[in-house]
Amino acid sequence: MINMIPQPKKIRILGKKLMPGKVKCDARFGAAADAYDKYRKKLGFECGGDTVSAEYADGLSSGAYTLDCNDGIRLYASDETGINNGFAALLQLADESGRIDAVYIEDEPDCEYRGVMIDLARIWHPFEYLLKYVDLCRFYRFSYLHLHFTDSQSYTLPCDTYPLLPTEGRHYTKEQIKELNEYANARGITLMPEIDVPGHCDPFLKAYPDLFGHNGIIGFHKEVFAAFEKITAELCEMFPYSDRIHIGGDEADIKQWLYCEKCREYASECGIPVDGDERMSSERILAAFVNKLSSFVLSHGKTPVVWEGFCRQVNHLVPHTTEVFSWENYYQTTPELVEEGYTLINGSWSPNYIVAPDVCWSVKECFDWDIFTFRPVHPGSPYIKTGLKIPSYDKMIGGQLLSWGDKGAVCSDKAAHIECELKLVSERAPATAENTWNKFKIREFEDFEKSREALSVKLAKIIN
């Protein structure tokens, strides 16, 4: 039996055994080859006599790889992501001694975005755990690791522009962020950093109340946006390989803007009607807030990403260059976002949310999900009892498993909580990987589960 997750689209077993040895590679794949060799040693595999040749092949799509064991072991890809996916396949194919069944594989991902999110702000994670999550993403051929760096509990990034922002004792250094970038890039994993505003913003309000505002929300005025233009520039420079930047955009008490004279005046300057309809006035300001931050991200050649947090009546004010995580079908439903033509990522609360230690769904429920399925839990969602399955949509570019630290923020044993989270994520991430690489099922759960159990032993050696 071949144990691989995700299941390759085309695989043929050739009937002999090979022992992977030294890697001979195209110069552009050197970092990926070094990372593979480190994983091989972690797994305790000897360097065998069958040379692994990692070669550039023009014409393969991004992330695609071919593994051909007819004449030695040859990997082909057109980019570092693809060659890393091929190296991950080699690690998964290996038996306890490191030998592999000779195979021929042609494979490519269906979804561009295949992600895992970790909340670093509610419960601060020691730096080595960020590397572990990169390793987990690499092993299961994810493409993105989304890091929720800021929330009401802490601001965990360094910040030269506003040095009081980083939370004392709960932030990473510039040197660590640089190391993380290089580590992920060598493994073909793209980091998506998130600074979550205009809500979830206590560190901003505590550090610079005269600038950023009060009453639980970032202010809406010129000085705020001048500040965020600088913060965005620093963030984009800090994450040079990241093509997406998440700017938050949900769960804010947006009516507070209407009680601030300075915010109302600036809204008027921007041509935003502030009339008797509090809800719509607030929504218009939120759309303008998202638009302004999105423009800063775009100016650095990166794509802005937000949570589903604005209503459909202001869709014309939020540019389609901003991608949207559809997660609860409460602020706005997925069909409404589809009708408007947004590029979407499925972050359905059920079954893709984990709130360690005890809020999560079974591996079977995670496997049964697909990127066109939503199972809201919010009582205000129109699909709370029925769930939602949308027709296939070309701009649904993938999905994500998300781990939140709400309970970790108040737990007494932080180390045990973080280990519990890693276990829950490790158990469920394979299903997300399977369902975003192959957006339509090509295997049964029983087959998947046997592979997951076998591969979990290898993953434990890699991340422990």
C-alpha positions in Angstrom: 0.0 0.0 0.0 1.2 3.5 -0.9 0.7 6.0 2.0 0.5 9.5 0.6 -1.5 12.6 1.6 -2.7 14.2 -0.6 -3.4 11.3 -2.9 -1.6 11.8 -6.3 -3.8 12.2 -9.3 -1.7 9.8 -11.3 0.5 7.1 -9.8 1.9 3.8 -11.1 3.9 1.3 -9.0 6.7 -0.1 -11.0 7.5 -3.2 -8.9 10.9 -2.7 -7.4 12.6 -1.0 -4.4 15.0 1.9 -4.4 17.1 3.6 -1.7 17.3 7.3 -2.2 20.8 8.7 -1.9 22.5 12.0 -2.6 20.6 14.7 -4.4 21.9 16.1 -7.7 19.9 19.2 -8.5 19.4 22.2 -10.7 21.1 25.2 -8.9 17.7 26.9 -8.3 16.6 23.9 -6.2 19.5 23.9 -3.9 17.7 25.2 -0.8 14.9 22.6 -1.3 17.4 19.8 -1.6 19.1 20.9 1.6 15.8 21.0 3.4 14.9 17.5 2.1 18.3 16.2 3.4 17.6 17.6 6.8 14.2 15.9 7.0 15.8 12.6 5.8 18.2 12.7 8.6 15.5 13.5 11.2 13.6 10.4 10.0 16.8 8.3 10.5 17.1 7.3 6.9 20.6 6.4 5.6 21.8 8.0 2.4 21.4 5.2 -0.2 22.9 4.4 -3.5 20.1 5.6 -5.8 20.9 9.3 -6.7 17.9 11.7 -6.6 18.0 14.0 -9.6 15.9 17.2 -9.1 15.5 18.8 -12.5 13.8 21.9 -13.9 11.0 21.1 -16.3 9.5 24.0 -18.2 5.8 23.7 -18.8 4.7 22.2 -15.5 2.3 24.4 -13.6 3.2 26.0 -10.3 3.4 23.4 -7.5 3.2 20.5 -9.9 5.8 17.7 -9.8 6.7 14.5 -11.6 8.5 11.6 -9.9 9.9 9.1 -12.3 11.7 6.0 -10.9 12.1 4.2 -14.1 15.8 5.1 -14.4 17.0 6.0 -10.9 15.0 8.6 -9.0 14.1 11.7 -11.0 12.1 14.7 -9.8 10.8 17.3 -12.2 9.2 20.7 -11.4 9.1 24.2 -12.8 9.4 26.1 -9.5 10.7 25.6 -5.9 7.2 24.9 -4.6 6.8 22.0 -7.1 10.2 20.5 -6.3 9.5 20.7 -2.6 6.2 18.9 -3.2 8.2 16.2 -4.9 10.6 15.9 -2.1 7.7 15.7 0.4 6.3 12.8 -1.7 9.7 11.0 -1.4 9.6 11.3 2.3 6.1 10.0 2.5 6.9 7.0 0.2 9.7 5.8 2.3 9.3 2.7 4.5 10.9 2.3 8.0 14.3 1.8 6.4 14.0 4.7 4.0 13.5 2.6 0.9 10.8 3.5 -1.5 8.6 1.6 -4.0 9.7 2.6 -7.5 6.8 4.7 -8.8 5.8 7.0 -11.6 3.8 10.0 -10.3 2.3 13.0 -12.2 0.6 15.4 -9.8 -0.5 19.0 -9.4 -2.7 20.8 -6.9 -6.2 21.8 -7.8 -6.2 24.8 -5.4 -3.6 27.6 -5.3 -4.4 28.3 -1.6 -4.0 25.4 0.7 -3.5 26.8 4.2 -3.1 26.4 7.9 -3.6 29.3 10.3 -2.1 29.6 13.8 -3.1 32.3 16.3 0.1 33.7 17.8 -1.5 36.7 19.5 -4.0 35.2 22.0 -1.4 32.7 23.1 2.1 33.5 22.3 4.1 30.6 20.8 7.8 30.1 21.4 9.6 30.6 18.1 10.5 26.9 17.5 6.7 26.2 17.1 6.6 28.4 14.1 9.2 26.3 12.5 7.3 23.1 13.4 4.2 24.4 11.7 6.3 25.2 8.5 7.5 21.6 8.7 3.9 20.3 9.1 2.8 22.3 6.0 5.8 21.1 4.0 5.1 17.4 4.8 1.5 17.6 3.7 2.2 19.8 0.7 0.3 22.9 1.9 1.1 26.2 0.1 0.4 28.8 2.9 1.0 29.2 6.6 -1.2 32.1 7.8 0.1 33.7 11.0 -2.4 35.7 13.1 0.3 38.0 14.6 -2.0 40.6 16.3 -5.2 40.6 18.4 -6.5 42.2 21.6 -4.1 40.2 23.7 -0.8 41.1 22.1 1.1 42.5 19.1 3.7 39.8 18.4 5.6 41.4 15.5 8.6 43.7 15.9 7.9 47.3 14.8 10.5 49.9 14.2 8.0 52.5 13.1 5.9 52.4 16.3 8.2 50.8 18.9 5.6 50.8 21.7 3.3 48.4 19.7 5.1 45.1 20.3 3.8 43.5 23.5 6.6 43.1 26.1 7.7 39.5 26.4 5.3 38.4 23.7 6.8 39.4 20.4 9.3 38.0 17.9 12.6 39.7 16.9 13.5 41.0 13.5 16.2 38.2 13.4 13.6 35.5 14.2 11.2 36.8 11.5 14.1 36.8 9.0 15.0 33.2 10.0 11.3 32.2 9.6 11.1 33.7 6.2 14.1 31.9 4.9 13.1 28.6 6.5 9.7 28.7 5.0 10.9 29.9 1.6 13.4 27.1 1.3 10.6 24.7 1.9 8.2 26.2 -0.6 5.8 27.5 2.0 4.5 31.0 1.7 3.8 32.9 4.9 0.7 35.1 5.1 1.2 37.6 8.0 -1.9 39.2 9.5 -2.3 42.5 11.4 -6.0 42.4 12.4 -7.8 45.7 12.4 -9.9 47.8 12.9 -11.2 45.6 15.7 -9.1 43.2 17.8 -6.8 46.2 18.3 -6.1 46.7 22.1 -2.3 46.9 21.7 -2.7 49.9 19.3 -5.1 51.7 21.6 -3.0 51.1 24.7 0.4 52.0 23.1 -0.7 55.1 21.2 -4.2 56.1 22.3 -3.9 59.7 21.0 -3.1 58.3 17.5 -5.2 55.2 17.1 -8.3 55.9 19.1 -10.4 54.3 21.8 -13.6 52.4 22.5 -12.3 49.2 21.0 -11.8 50.3 17.4 -9.1 51.9 15.3 -10.0 55.5 14.5 -11.0 56.6 11.0 -8.9 59.7 10.1 -5.9 60.9 8.2 -3.3 60.3 11.0 -4.4 56.7 11.4 -3.9 56.0 7.7 -0.6 57.8 7.6 0.5 55.4 10.4 -0.8 52.3 8.7 0.9 53.3 5.4 4.2 53.1 7.4 3.2 49.9 9.3 2.2 48.2 6.0 5.5 49.2 4.3 7.5 47.8 7.2 5.4 44.6 7.2 5.8 44.0 3.5 9.6 44.6 3.8 9.7 42.1 6.8 8.0 39.4 4.7 9.7 39.7 1.3 8.5 36.3 0.0 4.9 36.8 1.0 2.5 37.5 -1.9 -0.5 38.0 0.4 -1.0 40.2 3.4 -4.1 39.7 5.7 -5.5 42.9 7.1 -8.4 41.5 9.3 -11.6 43.4 8.8 -14.2 41.7 10.9 -15.8 41.6 14.4 -15.4 45.4 15.0 -17.8 47.6 16.8 -18.0 49.9 13.8 -20.8 52.1 15.2 -18.2 53.6 17.5 -16.9 55.6 14.5 -20.2 57.5 14.5 -19.7 58.7 18.1 -16.3 60.2 17.2 -16.5 63.7 15.8 -13.0 63.4 14.2 -14.0 60.2 12.5 -17.3 61.7 11.2 -15.5 64.7 9.9 -13.0 62.6 8.0 -15.8 60.4 6.6 -17.5 63.6 5.2 -14.2 64.7 3.7 -14.0 61.3 2.0 -17.5 61.7 0.6 -19.0 59.0 2.8 -22.7 59.8 3.8 -23.2 59.7 7.6 -26.9 59.8 7.8 -29.7 58.5 10.1 -29.1 54.9 9.2 -26.3 54.0 11.7 -25.7 50.5 10.3 -25.2 51.6 6.8 -23.2 54.7 7.7 -20.9 52.4 9.8 -20.7 49.8 6.9 -19.7 52.5 4.4 -16.8 53.6 6.7 -15.7 50.0 7.2 -15.6 49.5 3.4 -13.5 52.7 3.1 -11.2 51.5 5.9 -10.7 48.1 4.1 -10.2 49.9 0.8 -7.5 52.2 2.1 -5.5 49.4 3.8 -5.9 47.3 0.7 -4.4 50.1 -1.4 -1.4 50.2 0.9 -0.8 46.4 0.4 -1.3 46.6 -3.3 1.2 49.5 -3.6 3.9 47.0 -2.5 2.9 44.5 -5.1 1.1 42.1 -2.7 -2.5 41.0 -2.5 -4.7 42.1 0.4 -6.9 39.5 2.1 -9.7 40.1 4.6 -12.2 38.1 6.6 -15.9 38.2 5.6 -16.8 41.2 7.7 -18.6 43.7 5.4 -22.2 43.5 4.2 -23.3 43.1 0.6 -24.7 46.6 0.4 -21.1 48.0 0.3 -19.6 45.5 -2.0 -19.2 48.2 -4.7 -16.9 50.0 -2.2 -14.5 47.1 -1.6 -12.3 46.4 -4.6 -12.2 43.0 -6.2 -8.4 43.1 -5.9 -9.1 42.2 -2.2 -9.6 38.5 -1.5 -12.1 37.4 1.1 -12.1 34.5 3.6 -15.8 33.4 3.7 -16.1 31.8 7.2 -19.5 32.3 8.8 -22.1 33.4 6.2 -23.2 35.9 8.8 -21.8 39.3 7.8 -22.4 38.3 4.2 -23.2 35.0 2.6 -21.0 33.1 0.2 -23.5 33.3 -2.6 -23.6 37.1 -2.3 -19.8 37.2 -2.5 -19.9 34.8 -5.5 -22.5 37.0 -7.2 -20.2 40.0 -6.7 -17.3 38.1 -8.2 -14.8 38.2 -5.3 -11.9 35.8 -5.1 -12.7 33.6 -2.1 -11.0 31.2 0.3 -13.1 28.8 2.3 -12.6 29.1 6.1 -15.8 27.5 7.2 -16.0 27.5 11.0 -17.3 23.9 10.9 -15.3 21.7 10.5 -12.2 23.8 9.9 -11.9 25.6 13.3 -9.9 24.4 16.2 -10.1 26.1 19.6 -7.9 23.9 21.8 -8.3 22.0 24.0 -11.9 20.9 23.3 -13.5 22.7 20.3 -12.8 20.8 17.1 -14.5 18.4 14.7 -13.5 14.8 14.0 -11.0 13.8 11.4 -13.9 12.1 9.5 -15.9 15.4 9.5 -12.9 17.3 8.3 -12.4 14.8 5.5 -16.0 14.9 4.4 -15.8 18.7 3.9 -14.9 20.3 0.5 -14.1 23.8 -0.6 -17.6 24.5 -1.8 -19.2 23.5 1.6 -20.0 25.8 4.5 -21.4 24.8 7.9 -21.9 28.0 9.9 -22.3 27.9 13.7 -23.4 31.6 14.2 -27.1 31.7 15.1 -27.5 34.7 12.8 -26.5 32.8 9.6 -29.3 31.8 7.3 -27.6 28.4 6.9 -27.3 27.6 10.6 -29.5 24.5 10.4 -29.0 23.5 6.8 -25.4 24.2 5.9 -24.5 25.5 2.4 -23.1 23.8 -0.7 -22.4 26.2 -3.5 -21.9 25.2 -7.2 -18.3 24.9 -8.4 -16.8 28.4 -8.5 -13.5 29.1 -10.3 -12.6 32.0 -8.0 -12.9 29.7 -4.9 -9.1 29.3 -4.8 -8.8 27.0 -1.8 -9.4 26.5 1.9 -7.8 26.5 5.3 -7.6 24.9 8.7 -7.7 27.5 11.5 -6.5 27.2 15.1 -7.6 29.9 17.5 -6.2 30.7 20.9 -9.3 32.0 22.8 -9.0 29.3 25.5 -5.2 29.4 25.5 -5.3 33.1 26.4 -6.8 32.2 29.8 -5.3 28.8 30.5 -2.8 28.3 33.3 -0.4 25.9 31.6 0.5 27.6 28.3 3.1 24.9 27.3 0.6 22.1 27.7 -2.0 24.1 25.7 0.4 24.7 22.8 1.3 21.0 22.7 -2.4 20.1 22.7 -3.0 22.5 19.8 -0.1 21.0 17.8 -1.6 17.6 18.3 -5.1 18.7 17.2 -3.8 20.5 14.2 -1.5 17.6 13.2 -4.5 15.2 13.3 -6.8 17.4 11.1 -4.4 19.1 8.7 -4.0 16.0 6.5 -7.8 16.2 5.7 -7.5 19.9 4.7 -4.4 19.1 2.6 -6.3 16.3 0.8 -9.4 18.4 0.2 -7.5 21.4 -1.2 -5.0 19.5 -3.3 -7.9 17.4 -4.7 -11.0 19.5 -4.6 -13.1 16.6 -5.6 -12.8 13.3 -3.7 -10.6 10.7 -5.4 -10.4 8.3 -2.4 -12.5 6.9 0.4 -12.1 7.8 4.1 -10.9 4.4 5.1 -8.0 4.5 2.7 -7.2 8.1 3.7 -7.3 7.2 7.4 -4.8 4.3 7.0 -2.4 6.7 5.3 -2.9 9.4 7.9 -2.1 7.0 10.7 1.0 5.8 9.0 2.3 9.2 8.1 1.6 10.7 11.5 4.5 8.6 12.8 6.9 10.3 10.4 5.5 13.7 11.1 6.0 13.3 14.8 9.7 12.6 14.2 10.0 15.6 12.0 8.4 18.2 14.3 9.5 16.8 17.7 
